[in-house]
Each structure stands twice: as structure tokens, then as C-alpha cells.
Amino acid sequence: MWQRIQTLYLILATGLVAALFFCTKAGDITYTEYWPYAILLIVIAFLQVMATTTWKHRIFQMRTASLAAIILIGLQAWLVVDFISTHNDPVFHVTAVFPVVAAILDFLAARSILADEMLVRSADRLRAAKRKKK
């Protein structure tokens, strides 16, 4: 599990999402002070942990990582709309790009998980053909 590149991607994405619990959005306002953001972050963190720990079920892991990435893209869009509609002077924090980076890492992990699944299926097909021949 730990030697696979998708695990590294998922751990980095989980770390970025976990960092959002403690970072500020603008000024002194944290992401968790606004309860819809807090609920969304909890759901995303749960999906990230599930995707990281379910390495034996590759299809489920891939779907969970993809779902977390889609929700992260939605969170990023919501943050952009909220930022544009409420702030007159732009105050940019580095944490504003954490959801996008985490979503990219999730999509990369899903792609690597799919590649592993295809490799396992092709090996199973070859083994079945070899058994059939004997």
C-alpha cells in the first residue's frame, strides 16, 4: 500500500484538506467558522481517509477519490464566488488554492489506481488463458 504512488497522492491531498481546518480564509475568519464549509470539509476529509485506507478494493478507492475531487472542485468554485461577492479588495491567501491542488492530486491518484486495476485484470486474463491451455 505505502509503496504505490497513488497512496502518496492521496496522503498529500488529505493533508491539504486537513490543513483547511486550521487555516484562515480571509483576515481572521477560518474555513470552519462558516458551517456549510465545515460540513463540506468534514465530508471531503472522510472521503479522503476512505480512499487512502481502502487499497484492497481498487474500484471503490478510485470512485471515492474521484468523488472527493469533484466535491473539492465544487468547494473551490463556491470559494471563488464567495470571495468575489463579499470582498471589495482582494486578499489572497495561499490556502485558497488548496482545494484545487487536492483535487488534482485526487484525479492523479484515481488515474494511477485505474492503471493498477487494468494491470491486475490483464494478468488475471493471462493466468486464465494459461490454465485453460493445460
KEPATI-461960 format. One record per atom (N, C-alpha, C, O): residue number from 1; residue in three letters; chain; atom name; x, y, z. Coordinates in steps of 0.05 Angstrom, whole numbers, plus 32768, in hexadecimal, padded with zeros to 4 digits. Layout:
   seq   type   mol   atom   east   north     up
   NUM    ALA     A     CA      X       Y      Z
...
END
This chain:
   seq   type   mol   atom   east   north     up
     1    MET     A      N   8010    7FE8   8000
     1    MET     A     CA   8000    8000   8000
     1    MET     A      C   8011    8019   8000
     1    MET     A      O   800D    802B   7FEF
     2    TRP     A      N   8024    801C   8012
     2    TRP     A     CA   8034    8034   8015
     2    TRP     A      C   8047    8039   7FFE
     2    TRP     A      O   8050    804F   7FFA
     3    GLN     A      N   804E    8024   7FEF
     3    GLN     A     CA   8061    8027   7FD9
     3    GLN     A      C   8054    8030   7FBF
     3    GLN     A      O   8063    8035   7FAC
     4    ARG     A      N   803B    8033   7FBE
     4    ARG     A     CA   802D    803B   7FA6
     4    ARG     A      C   802C    8059   7FA4
     4    ARG     A      O   8029    8067   7FB9
     5    ILE     A      N   802E    8064   7F8C
     5    ILE     A     CA   802E    8081   7F88
     5    ILE     A      C   8012    808D   7F8F
     5    ILE     A      O   8010    80A4   7F98
     6    GLN     A      N   7FFD    807D   7F8A
     6    GLN     A     CA   7FE2    8088   7F90
     6    GLN     A      C   7FDE    808D   7FAE
     6    GLN     A      O   7FCF    809E   7FB6
     7    THR     A      N   7FEC    807D   7FBF
     7    THR     A     CA   7FEA    8081   7FDC
     7    THR     A      C   7FF7    809C   7FE3
     7    THR     A      O   7FED    80AA   7FF4
     8    LEU     A      N   800D    80A1   7FD6
     8    LEU     A     CA   801A    80BB   7FDB
     8    LEU     A      C   8008    80D2   7FD3
     8    LEU     A      O   8006    80E6   7FE2
     9    TYR     A      N   7FFC    80D0   7FBC
     9    TYR     A     CA   7FE9    80E5   7FB3
     9    TYR     A      C   7FD2    80E8   7FC6
     9    TYR     A      O   7FCB    80FF   7FCD
    10    LEU     A      N   7FC7    80D2   7FCF
    10    LEU     A     CA   7FB0    80D4   7FE2
    10    LEU     A      C   7FB8    80DF   7FFD
    10    LEU     A      O   7FA9    80EE   8009
    11    ILE     A      N   7FD0    80D8   8007
    11    ILE     A     CA   7FD9    80E3   8020
    11    ILE     A      C   7FDE    8101   801E
    11    ILE     A      O   7FD7    8110   8031
    12    LEU     A      N   7FEA    810A   8009
    12    LEU     A     CA   7FEF    8127   8005
    12    LEU     A      C   7FD4    8136   8003
    12    LEU     A      O   7FD1    814B   800F
    13    ALA     A      N   7FC1    812A   7FF4
    13    ALA     A     CA   7FA7    8137   7FF2
    13    ALA     A      C   7F98    8138   800D
    13    ALA     A      O   7F8B    814C   8013
    14    THR     A      N   7F9B    8123   801C
    14    THR     A     CA   7F8E    8122   8037
    14    THR     A      C   7F9B    8137   8049
    14    THR     A      O   7F8E    8144   8059
    15    GLY     A      N   7FB6    813A   8047
    15    GLY     A     CA   7FC3    814E   8057
    15    GLY     A      C   7FBB    816A   8050
    15    GLY     A      O   7FB8    817B   8061
    16    LEU     A      N   7FB7    816F   8036
    16    LEU     A     CA   7FAD    818A   802E
    16    LEU     A      C   7F91    8190   8038
    16    LEU     A      O   7F8B    81A6   8040
    17    VAL     A      N   7F80    817B   8036
    17    VAL     A     CA   7F64    817F   8041
    17    VAL     A      C   7F65    8183   805F
    17    VAL     A      O   7F56    8193   806A
    18    ALA     A      N   7F75    8173   806D
    18    ALA     A     CA   7F78    8176   808A
    18    ALA     A      C   7F82    8192   8091
    18    ALA     A      O   7F7B    819D   80A6
    19    ALA     A      N   7F94    819D   8081
    19    ALA     A     CA   7F9F    81B7   8087
    19    ALA     A      C   7F89    81CD   8085
    19    ALA     A      O   7F8B    81E1   8093
    20    LEU     A      N   7F75    81C8   8075
    20    LEU     A     CA   7F60    81DC   8073
    20    LEU     A      C   7F50    81DF   808C
    20    LEU     A      O   7F43    81F4   8091
    21    PHE     A      N   7F50    81CB   809D
    21    PHE     A     CA   7F42    81CD   80B7
    21    PHE     A      C   7F4F    81E1   80C9
    21    PHE     A      O   7F42    81EC   80DB
    22    PHE     A      N   7F69    81E6   80C6
    22    PHE     A     CA   7F78    81F7   80D8
    22    PHE     A      C   7F80    8212   80CC
    22    PHE     A      O   7F8B    8223   80DA
    23    CYS     A      N   7F7D    8215   80B2
    23    CYS     A     CA   7F86    822D   80A4
    23    CYS     A      C   7F70    8242   80A2
    23    CYS     A      O   7F58    823C   80A6
    24    THR     A      N   7F78    825B   809D
    24    THR     A     CA   7F64    8270   809A
    24    THR     A      C   7F5E    8274   807D
    24    THR     A      O   7F6E    8270   806B
    25    LYS     A      N   7F45    827C   8078
    25    LYS     A     CA   7F3B    8282   805D
    25    LYS     A      C   7F42    829E   8055
    25    LYS     A      O   7F4E    82A3   8040
    26    ALA     A      N   7F3A    82B1   8066
    26    ALA     A     CA   7F40    82CD   8061
    26    ALA     A      C   7F40    82DB   807C
    26    ALA     A      O   7F2E    82D8   808C
    27    GLY     A      N   7F54    82EB   8080
    27    GLY     A     CA   7F56    82F9   809A
    27    GLY     A      C   7F5A    82E5   80B0
    27    GLY     A      O   7F6D    82D5   80B1
    28    ASP     A      N   7F47    82E5   80C3
    28    ASP     A     CA   7F48    82D3   80DA
    28    ASP     A      C   7F32    82BE   80D8
    28    ASP     A      O   7F2D    82B0   80EC
    29    ILE     A      N   7F25    82BC   80C2
    29    ILE     A     CA   7F0F    82A9   80BF
    29    ILE     A      C   7F1A    828E   80B5
    29    ILE     A      O   7F28    828D   80A1
    30    THR     A      N   7F14    8279   80C4
    30    THR     A     CA   7F1D    825E   80BC
    30    THR     A      C   7F07    8251   80AA
    30    THR     A      O   7EF1    825A   80A9
    31    TYR     A      N   7F0F    823C   809D
    31    TYR     A     CA   7EFC    822D   808C
    31    TYR     A      C   7EE7    8220   809C
    31    TYR     A      O   7ED0    821C   8093
    32    THR     A      N   7EED    8218   80B5
    32    THR     A     CA   7ED9    820A   80C5
    32    THR     A      C   7EC6    821C   80D4
    32    THR     A      O   7EB3    8212   80E0
    33    GLU     A      N   7EC9    8236   80D3
    33    GLU     A     CA   7EB6    8248   80E1
    33    GLU     A      C   7E9C    8249   80D1
    33    GLU     A      O   7E87    824D   80DE
    34    TYR     A      N   7E9D    8246   80B8
    34    TYR     A     CA   7E84    8245   80A7
    34    TYR     A      C   7E7C    8228   80A5
    34    TYR     A      O   7E8A    8219   8098
    35    TRP     A      N   7E66    8220   80B1
    35    TRP     A     CA   7E5F    8204   80B4
    35    TRP     A      C   7E5C    81F5   8099
    35    TRP     A      O   7E63    81DD   8099
    36    PRO     A      N   7E52    8200   8083
    36    PRO     A     CA   7E51    81F0   806B
    36    PRO     A      C   7E6D    81E8   8061
    36    PRO     A      O   7E71    81D2   8057
    37    TYR     A      N   7E81    81FA   8064
    37    TYR     A     CA   7E9C    81F3   805E
    37    TYR     A      C   7EA6    81DD   8070
    37    TYR     A      O   7EB3    81CA   8067
    38    ALA     A      N   7EA0    81DF   808A
    38    ALA     A     CA   7EA9    81CB   809D
    38    ALA     A      C   7E9D    81AF   8096
    38    ALA     A      O   7EAC    819B   8097
    39    ILE     A      N   7E84    81AE   8090
    39    ILE     A     CA   7E77    8195   8089
    39    ILE     A      C   7E84    818A   806F
    39    ILE     A      O   7E8A    8172   806E
    40    LEU     A      N   7E88    819A   805C
    40    LEU     A     CA   7E94    8192   8043
    40    LEU     A      C   7EB1    8188   8047
    40    LEU     A      O   7EB9    8174   803C
    41    LEU     A      N   7EC0    8195   8058
    41    LEU     A     CA   7EDB    818D   805E
    41    LEU     A      C   7EDB    8172   806D
    41    LEU     A      O   7EED    8161   8068
    42    ILE     A      N   7EC8    816E   807F
    42    ILE     A     CA   7EC6    8154   808D
    42    ILE     A      C   7EC0    813E   807A
    42    ILE     A      O   7ECC    8128   807B
    43    VAL     A      N   7EAD    8142   8068
    43    VAL     A     CA   7EA6    812E   8054
    43    VAL     A      C   7EBE    8128   8042
    43    VAL     A      O   7EC4    8110   803C
    44    ILE     A      N   7ECC    813C   8039
    44    ILE     A     CA   7EE3    8138   8028
    44    ILE     A      C   7EFA    8129   8037
    44    ILE     A      O   7F06    8117   802C
    45    ALA     A      N   7EFE    8131   804F
    45    ALA     A     CA   7F13    8124   805F
    45    ALA     A      C   7F0C    8106   8064
    45    ALA     A      O   7F1E    80F5   8062
    46    PHE     A      N   7EF3    8100   8068
    46    PHE     A     CA   7EEA    80E5   806C
    46    PHE     A      C   7EEF    80D5   8052
    46    PHE     A      O   7EF8    80BE   8053
    47    LEU     A      N   7EE7    80E1   803B
    47    LEU     A     CA   7EEC    80D3   8021
    47    LEU     A      C   7F0A    80CF   801C
    47    LEU     A      O   7F11    80BA   8011
    48    GLN     A      N   7F1A    80E2   8023
    48    GLN     A     CA   7F37    80E0   801F
    48    GLN     A      C   7F42    80C9   8030
    48    GLN     A      O   7F52    80B9   8026
    49    VAL     A      N   7F3A    80C7   8049
    49    VAL     A     CA   7F44    80B2   805A
    49    VAL     A      C   7F3A    8097   8050
    49    VAL     A      O   7F49    8083   8051
    50    MET     A      N   7F21    8096   8047
    50    MET     A     CA   7F17    807C   803C
    50    MET     A      C   7F27    8074   8023
    50    MET     A      O   7F2D    805D   8020
    51    ALA     A      N   7F2D    8087   8012
    51    ALA     A     CA   7F3C    8081   7FFA
    51    ALA     A      C   7F58    8078   8000
    51    ALA     A      O   7F63    8067   7FF3
    52    THR     A      N   7F63    8083   8015
    52    THR     A     CA   7F7F    807C   801C
    52    THR     A      C   7F80    8060   8029
    52    THR     A      O   7F93    8051   8025
    53    THR     A      N   7F6C    8059   8038
    53    THR     A     CA   7F6D    8040   8047
    53    THR     A      C   7F60    8028   8039
    53    THR     A      O   7F62    8012   8044
    54    THR     A      N   7F53    802B   8023
    54    THR     A     CA   7F46    8014   8015
    54    THR     A      C   7F56    800B   7FFD
    54    THR     A      O   7F4C    8009   7FE7
    55    TRP     A      N   7F70    8005   8002
    55    TRP     A     CA   7F81    7FFE   7FEB
    55    TRP     A      C   7F7B    7FE2   7FE1
    55    TRP     A      O   7F83    7FDB   7FCB
    56    LYS     A      N   7F6D    7FD1   7FF0
    56    LYS     A     CA   7F66    7FB6   7FE6
    56    LYS     A      C   7F4F    7FB6   7FD3
    56    LYS     A      O   7F4B    7FA3   7FC4
    57    HIS     A      N   7F40    7FCB   7FD3
    57    HIS     A     CA   7F28    7FCE   7FC1
    57    HIS     A      C   7F2D    7FE5   7FAE
    57    HIS     A      O   7F25    7FFC   7FB3
    58    ARG     A      N   7F3C    7FDF   7F99
    58    ARG     A     CA   7F45    7FF4   7F87
    58    ARG     A      C   7F2F    8004   7F79
    58    ARG     A      O   7F31    801C   7F77
    59    ILE     A      N   7F1A    7FF7   7F71
    59    ILE     A     CA   7F04    8005   7F63
    59    ILE     A      C   7EF7    8019   7F77
    59    ILE     A      O   7EF2    8030   7F70
    60    PHE     A      N   7EF1    800F   7F8F
    60    PHE     A     CA   7EE5    8021   7FA3
    60    PHE     A      C   7EF8    8038   7FAA
    60    PHE     A      O   7EEF    804F   7FAD
    61    GLN     A      N   7F12    8032   7FAC
    61    GLN     A     CA   7F26    8047   7FB2
    61    GLN     A      C   7F27    805C   7F9C
    61    GLN     A      O   7F28    8073   7FA2
    62    MET     A      N   7F25    8053   7F83
    62    MET     A     CA   7F26    8065   7F6C
    62    MET     A      C   7F0D    8077   7F6C
    62    MET     A      O   7F0F    808F   7F68
    63    ARG     A      N   7EF6    806B   7F71
    63    ARG     A     CA   7EDD    807A   7F71
    63    ARG     A      C   7EDC    808E   7F89
    63    ARG     A      O   7ED3    80A5   7F85
    64    THR     A      N   7EE6    8086   7FA0
    64    THR     A     CA   7EE7    8098   7FB7
    64    THR     A      C   7EFA    80B0   7FB2
    64    THR     A      O   7EF3    80C6   7FB9
    65    ALA     A      N   7F11    80AA   7FA6
    65    ALA     A     CA   7F23    80C0   7FA0
    65    ALA     A      C   7F18    80D3   7F8B
    65    ALA     A      O   7F1B    80EB   7F8D
    66    SER     A      N   7F0A    80C8   7F77
    66    SER     A     CA   7EFE    80D9   7F63
    66    SER     A      C   7EE7    80EA   7F6F
    66    SER     A      O   7EE4    8101   7F68
    67    LEU     A      N   7ED7    80DE   7F80
    67    LEU     A     CA   7EC1    80ED   7F8D
    67    LEU     A      C   7ECC    8103   7F9E
    67    LEU     A      O   7EC1    8119   7F9F
    68    ALA     A      N   7EE1    80FE   7FAD
    68    ALA     A     CA   7EEE    8112   7FBD
    68    ALA     A      C   7EF9    8129   7FAC
    68    ALA     A      O   7EF7    8140   7FB3
    69    ALA     A      N   7F04    8122   7F95
    69    ALA     A     CA   7F0E    8137   7F83
    69    ALA     A      C   7EF8    8148   7F78
    69    ALA     A      O   7EFB    8160   7F75
    70    ILE     A      N   7EE2    813C   7F71
    70    ILE     A     CA   7ECB    814B   7F66
    70    ILE     A      C   7EC0    815E   7F7B
    70    ILE     A      O   7EBA    8175   7F75
    71    ILE     A      N   7EBE    8154   7F94
    71    ILE     A     CA   7EB4    8165   7FA9
    71    ILE     A      C   7EC8    817C   7FAF
    71    ILE     A      O   7EC0    8192   7FB5
    72    LEU     A      N   7EE2    8176   7FAD
    72    LEU     A     CA   7EF6    818B   7FB1
    72    LEU     A      C   7EF4    81A0   7F9C
    72    LEU     A      O   7EF8    81B8   7FA1
    73    ILE     A      N   7EEF    8198   7F83
    73    ILE     A     CA   7EEB    81AC   7F6D
    73    ILE     A      C   7ED3    81BE   7F73
    73    ILE     A      O   7ED3    81D6   7F6F
    74    GLY     A      N   7EBD    81B1   7F7D
    74    GLY     A     CA   7EA6    81C0   7F85
    74    GLY     A      C   7EAC    81D4   7F9C
    74    GLY     A      O   7EA2    81EA   7F9C
    75    LEU     A      N   7EBB    81CB   7FB0
    75    LEU     A     CA   7EC3    81DC   7FC6
    75    LEU     A      C   7ED4    81F3   7FBC
    75    LEU     A      O   7ED0    820A   7FC4
    76    GLN     A      N   7EE6    81EE   7FA9
    76    GLN     A     CA   7EF7    8204   7F9E
    76    GLN     A      C   7EE5    8218   7F8F
    76    GLN     A      O   7EEA    8230   7F91
    77    ALA     A      N   7ED2    820E   7F7F
    77    ALA     A     CA   7EC0    8221   7F71
    77    ALA     A      C   7EB0    8231   7F85
    77    ALA     A      O   7EAD    8249   7F81
    78    TRP     A      N   7EA7    8225   7F9A
    78    TRP     A     CA   7E98    8233   7FAE
    78    TRP     A      C   7EA9    8248   7FBC
    78    TRP     A      O   7EA0    825E   7FC2
    79    LEU     A      N   7EC2    8241   7FC2
    79    LEU     A     CA   7ED5    8255   7FCE
    79    LEU     A      C   7EDA    826C   7FBB
    79    LEU     A      O   7EDB    8283   7FC5
    80    VAL     A      N   7EDD    8267   7FA2
    80    VAL     A     CA   7EE1    827D   7F8F
    80    VAL     A      C   7EC9    828F   7F8D
    80    VAL     A      O   7ECC    82A8   7F8E
    81    VAL     A      N   7EB1    8284   7F8C
    81    VAL     A     CA   7E99    8294   7F8B
    81    VAL     A      C   7E96    82A4   7FA5
    81    VAL     A      O   7E8F    82BC   7FA4
    82    ASP     A      N   7E9B    8297   7FBB
    82    ASP     A     CA   7E99    82A4   7FD5
    82    ASP     A      C   7EAD    82BB   7FD7
    82    ASP     A      O   7EA7    82D0   7FE2
    83    PHE     A      N   7EC5    82B6   7FCE
    83    PHE     A     CA   7EDB    82CA   7FCF
    83    PHE     A      C   7ED4    82E2   7FBD
    83    PHE     A      O   7ED7    82F9   7FC6
    84    ILE     A      N   7ECA    82DD   7FA5
    84    ILE     A     CA   7EC3    82F3   7F93
    84    ILE     A      C   7EAC    8303   7F9D
    84    ILE     A      O   7EAB    831C   7F9A
    85    SER     A      N   7E98    82F6   7FA8
    85    SER     A     CA   7E7F    8304   7FB0
    85    SER     A      C   7E82    8313   7FCB
    85    SER     A      O   7E73    8326   7FD0
    86    THR     A      N   7E95    830B   7FDC
    86    THR     A     CA   7E96    8318   7FF6
    86    THR     A      C   7EAD    832B   7FFA
    86    THR     A      O   7EAC    833D   800B
    87    HIS     A      N   7EC3    8328   7FEB
    87    HIS     A     CA   7EDA    8339   7FF0
    87    HIS     A      C   7EDE    834D   7FDA
    87    HIS     A      O   7EDD    8347   7FC2
    88    ASN     A      N   7EE1    8366   7FE2
    88    ASN     A     CA   7EE7    837B   7FCF
    88    ASN     A      C   7F05    837C   7FC8
    88    ASN     A      O   7F0C    837F   7FB1
    89    ASP     A      N   7F15    837A   7FDC
    89    ASP     A     CA   7F32    837A   7FD7
    89    ASP     A      C   7F3C    835D   7FD9
    89    ASP     A      O   7F37    834F   7FED
    90    PRO     A      N   7F4A    8354   7FC5
    90    PRO     A     CA   7F53    8338   7FC4
    90    PRO     A      C   7F69    8332   7FD9
    90    PRO     A      O   7F7E    833F   7FD9
    91    VAL     A      N   7F63    8320   7FEA
    91    VAL     A     CA   7F76    8316   7FFE
    91    VAL     A      C   7F7A    82F8   7FF8
    91    VAL     A      O   7F69    82E8   7FFE
    92    PHE     A      N   7F90    82F2   7FED
    92    PHE     A     CA   7F95    82D6   7FE4
    92    PHE     A      C   7FA6    82C8   7FF9
    92    PHE     A      O   7FBB    82D1   8001
    93    HIS     A      N   7F9C    82B1   8002
    93    HIS     A     CA   7FAB    829F   8013
    93    HIS     A      C   7FB2    8286   8003
    93    HIS     A      O   7FA4    827E   7FF1
    94    VAL     A      N   7FC8    827A   800A
    94    VAL     A     CA   7FD2    8262   7FFC
    94    VAL     A      C   7FBE    824B   8000
    94    VAL     A      O   7FBC    823A   7FEF
    95    THR     A      N   7FB0    824B   8016
    95    THR     A     CA   7F9D    8235   801B
    95    THR     A      C   7F86    8235   8007
    95    THR     A      O   7F77    8222   8006
    96    ALA     A      N   7F82    824A   7FF9
    96    ALA     A     CA   7F6C    824B   7FE5
    96    ALA     A      C   7F70    8238   7FCE
    96    ALA     A      O   7F5D    8230   7FC1
    97    VAL     A      N   7F89    8230   7FC9
    97    VAL     A     CA   7F8E    821D   7FB3
    97    VAL     A      C   7F91    8200   7FBD
    97    VAL     A      O   7F95    81EE   7FAD
    98    PHE     A      N   7F8F    81FB   7FD7
    98    PHE     A     CA   7F91    81E0   7FE2
    98    PHE     A      C   7F7C    81CD   7FD6
    98    PHE     A      O   7F83    81B7   7FD0
    99    PRO     A      N   7F62    81D6   7FD3
    99    PRO     A     CA   7F4F    81C3   7FC7
    99    PRO     A      C   7F56    81BB   7FAB
    99    PRO     A      O   7F51    81A4   7FA3
   100    VAL     A      N   7F60    81CD   7F9B
   100    VAL     A     CA   7F67    81C7   7F7F
   100    VAL     A      C   7F7E    81B3   7F7E
   100    VAL     A      O   7F7E    81A0   7F6F
   101    VAL     A      N   7F93    81B8   7F8E
   101    VAL     A     CA   7FAA    81A7   7F8F
   101    VAL     A      C   7FA2    818B   7F99
   101    VAL     A      O   7FAB    8177   7F8E
   102    ALA     A      N   7F91    818A   7FAD
   102    ALA     A     CA   7F87    8170   7FB8
   102    ALA     A      C   7F77    8161   7FA3
   102    ALA     A      O   7F78    8149   7FA1
   103    ALA     A      N   7F66    8170   7F94
   103    ALA     A     CA   7F56    8163   7F7F
   103    ALA     A      C   7F68    8158   7F69
   103    ALA     A      O   7F63    8142   7F5F
   104    ILE     A      N   7F7D    8167   7F61
   104    ILE     A     CA   7F8F    815D   7F4D
   104    ILE     A      C   7F9D    8144   7F57
   104    ILE     A      O   7FA0    8130   7F48
   105    LEU     A      N   7FA6    8144   7F70
   105    LEU     A     CA   7FB2    812C   7F7C
   105    LEU     A      C   7F9F    8114   7F7D
   105    LEU     A      O   7FA7    80FE   7F78
   106    ASP     A      N   7F86    811A   7F83
   106    ASP     A     CA   7F72    8104   7F83
   106    ASP     A      C   7F6E    80F9   7F67
   106    ASP     A      O   7F6C    80E0   7F64
   107    PHE     A      N   7F6C    810A   7F53
   107    PHE     A     CA   7F69    8100   7F38
   107    PHE     A      C   7F82    80F0   7F2F
   107    PHE     A      O   7F7F    80DB   7F21
   108    LEU     A      N   7F9A    80F9   7F36
   108    LEU     A     CA   7FB2    80E9   7F30
   108    LEU     A      C   7FB2    80CE   7F3E
   108    LEU     A      O   7FBA    80BA   7F33
   109    ALA     A      N   7FA9    80CE   7F57
   109    ALA     A     CA   7FA7    80B5   7F66
   109    ALA     A      C   7F93    80A2   7F59
   109    ALA     A      O   7F98    808A   7F56
   110    ALA     A      N   7F7C    80AD   7F50
   110    ALA     A     CA   7F67    809C   7F43
   110    ALA     A      C   7F72    8091   7F29
   110    ALA     A      O   7F6D    807A   7F22
   111    ARG     A      N   7F81    80A0   7F1B
   111    ARG     A     CA   7F8D    8097   7F02
   111    ARG     A      C   7FA2    8080   7F07
   111    ARG     A      O   7FA3    806D   7EF8
   112    SER     A      N   7FB2    8083   7F1C
   112    SER     A     CA   7FC5    806E   7F23
   112    SER     A      C   7FB7    8055   7F2D
   112    SER     A      O   7FC0    803F   7F27
   113    ILE     A      N   7FA2    8058   7F3C
   113    ILE     A     CA   7F92    8041   7F45
   113    ILE     A      C   7F86    8032   7F2D
   113    ILE     A      O   7F86    801A   7F2D
   114    LEU     A      N   7F7C    8041   7F1A
   114    LEU     A     CA   7F71    8035   7F02
   114    LEU     A      C   7F87    8026   7EF2
   114    LEU     A      O   7F82    8010   7EE9
   115    ALA     A      N   7F9E    8031   7EF1
   115    ALA     A     CA   7FB4    8023   7EE3
   115    ALA     A      C   7FBC    8009   7EF1
   115    ALA     A      O   7FC1    7FF5   7EE5
   116    ASP     A      N   7FBC    800A   7F0C
   116    ASP     A     CA   7FC1    7FF1   7F1B
   116    ASP     A      C   7FAB    7FDC   7F17
   116    ASP     A      O   7FB1    7FC5   7F14
   117    GLU     A      N   7F93    7FE5   7F16
   117    GLU     A     CA   7F7C    7FD3   7F12
   117    GLU     A      C   7F7E    7FC6   7EF6
   117    GLU     A      O   7F79    7FAE   7EF4
   118    MET     A      N   7F85    7FD5   7EE2
   118    MET     A     CA   7F88    7FCA   7EC7
   118    MET     A      C   7F9F    7FB6   7EC6
   118    MET     A      O   7F9D    7FA2   7EB9
   119    LEU     A      N   7FB4    7FBC   7ED4
   119    LEU     A     CA   7FCB    7FAA   7ED5
   119    LEU     A      C   7FC3    7F8F   7EE2
   119    LEU     A      O   7FCA    7F7A   7ED9
   120    VAL     A      N   7FB5    7F91   7EF8
   120    VAL     A     CA   7FAC    7F79   7F06
   120    VAL     A      C   7F99    7F69   7EF5
   120    VAL     A      O   7F9B    7F50   7EF4
   121    ARG     A      N   7F86    7F76   7EE8
   121    ARG     A     CA   7F74    7F68   7ED6
   121    ARG     A      C   7F82    7F5A   7EBF
   121    ARG     A      O   7F7A    7F44   7EB7
   122    SER     A      N   7F95    7F67   7EB3
   122    SER     A     CA   7FA4    7F5B   7E9D
   122    SER     A      C   7FB4    7F43   7EA6
   122    SER     A      O   7FB5    7F2F   7E98
   123    ALA     A      N   7FBF    7F45   7EBE
   123    ALA     A     CA   7FCE    7F2E   7EC9
   123    ALA     A      C   7FBB    7F17   7ECF
   123    ALA     A      O   7FC1    7F00   7ECA
   124    ASP     A      N   7FA3    7F1D   7EDA
   124    ASP     A     CA   7F8F    7F08   7EDF
   124    ASP     A      C   7F87    7EFB   7EC5
   124    ASP     A      O   7F83    7EE3   7EC4
   125    ARG     A      N   7F83    7F0B   7EB0
   125    ARG     A     CA   7F7B    7F00   7E96
   125    ARG     A      C   7F91    7EED   7E8B
   125    ARG     A      O   7F8B    7ED8   7E80
   126    LEU     A      N   7FAA    7EF5   7E8E
   126    LEU     A     CA   7FC0    7EE4   7E85
   126    LEU     A      C   7FC2    7ECA   7E95
   126    LEU     A      O   7FC7    7EB5   7E8A
   127    ARG     A      N   7FBE    7ECC   7EAF
   127    ARG     A     CA   7FBE    7EB4   7EC0
   127    ARG     A      C   7FA7    7EA1   7EB9
   127    ARG     A      O   7FAB    7E89   7EB8
   128    ALA     A      N   7F90    7EAD   7EB3
   128    ALA     A     CA   7F79    7E9C   7EAC
   128    ALA     A      C   7F7E    7E8F   7E91
   128    ALA     A      O   7F76    7E77   7E8D
   129    ALA     A      N   7F8A    7E9D   7E7E
   129    ALA     A     CA   7F90    7E91   7E64
   129    ALA     A      C   7FA5    7E7B   7E67
   129    ALA     A      O   7FA3    7E67   7E59
   130    LYS     A      N   7FB8    7E7E   7E79
   130    LYS     A     CA   7FCD    7E6A   7E7D
   130    LYS     A      C   7FC1    7E51   7E8A
   130    LYS     A      O   7FC8    7E3B   7E82
   131    ARG     A      N   7FAF    7E54   7E9D
   131    ARG     A     CA   7FA1    7E3D   7EAA
   131    ARG     A      C   7F8F    7E2F   7E96
   131    ARG     A      O   7F8D    7E16   7E97
   132    LYS     A      N   7F83    7E3E   7E84
   132    LYS     A     CA   7F71    7E32   7E70
   132    LYS     A      C   7F80    7E21   7E5C
   132    LYS     A      O   7F76    7E0D   7E52
   133    LYS     A      N   7F99    7E29   7E56
   133    LYS     A     CA   7FAA    7E1B   7E43
   133    LYS     A      C   7FB2    7E00   7E4D
   133    LYS     A      O   7FB4    7DED   7E3D
   134    LYS     A      N   7FB8    7DFD   7E67
   134    LYS     A     CA   7FC1    7DE4   7E72
   134    LYS     A      C   7FAB    7DD0   7E74
   134    LYS     A      O   7FB0    7DBA   7E7D
END
